[in-house]
């Protein structure tokens, strides 16, 4: 297929990797859309998105509207006369007026095997659910939430210890390869698109702080998934002696000795880890983050706070619980 005139819309790191692939392709990028700079960190300084940084590095026209619902923004986008809009984790809704502008419409690279895990957090929800397989779906966009016809699907295996970051990286590789394949043969893919099976759909709600709070009554396998799903974005946390502690690694052990234990109780402190009782099984923890501090291996933290993880102490889901 001939060179396409594209508008790209995306915001986070995974979107930037797809933009980079398009930059290296035969296709022409007319403009890049990304979300406005957001305050971040303790100083609340404005931070540019990874997509913005890449666009500026390559001298690509950049747009950061708060919304695409105004007639002014819609006329501005239409003035570029795009053949296609490519969307990857943009974070803003594209109204029908925008969807109707390009010659070939709009396509989206979604980080799941649709119709499973439509919505904002498909990567995290796949890990939390214990899925053994994920993937990417490139689809036509319509007014629904990830409901458009599918152009291409590519499977990605979820390994037992994959974190959110691991899976995101693997999905990014599959997505970039699939996207260029679709762009290079767009008319053929559009002609053979497939409808989604609505009966198989499920929704991937965005994770909240409540989703990241560890309930030690759950089994160790689930808590391990909770930890892996939060890596890099919404870390799992618990409370000990009124301190909020992030748990950044947790290997599930199915069984522990049959003595009366309370969920959340520290069972054992080893050289480089400690073990916690769960509703079923136990969790071996080797990496934590104390309030206001950087992540530390338990081995390092033990030198500074030798009594912190003494066996018999109880982790809690409530700050003042004993």
C-alpha angles and dihedrals in degrees: 000000000000124000112292124221103227142189113201122206121188144114122195134061095275089055092050091055090056091047089053091055091053091049088056092047131082093259126104121237111211096181142344122227120201136158120276118271112278131212112251141176130015093307091051090224118171111260126198119229119249088249092055092049092052093046092051091047089056096040094242120159108262131207126185108179120172088223139001095215098092120095089230093058092044092052090047092053092045090054089069089063095215124193090209143000116220115203125193118169093324097157097214127095117248107217121216091261089063095041090056096052105079122074091237098029124233130311129198132204105217123191099230141057098264139255083034114082104008112178143043106326111034095145096052094042093051091055094044091051092052094241113175093202136044132157146159131282123199108202144168111258123237133166093280128085106270090325101125128118115284121242102177138001126194124185124226121189119230109221118215093254100036114135125207089265093050093051093044090054092049092047089049091057092050092044096051092049093046094046095056090046090054094045092050091051102025101143091050092050092047091052092053099040119143131219119238121248103243091198090065097049126117132174127243105209118202113263118254133197088262090058089054096049109102117233103198091202087075119089120269093247092058093046089051089054090048090055094047093047092054099048111126098003118033107013119204113249143185138177131253123174091344092308122122106225125188116219110213102174132030129168113197119227114194099216142022133187113297100250126123106275133166119230107259094029117137105238102181141005114209132179096274105011147024130222126226129198116239132189085271123011126348138272125230109210125194106159127050140160122221122210111291093357136105122258113283136190112245088239090062096042091050090064092057098036108025094169099045098094099034113161111260096039115121129227114212143194088224125067097226100036117119 
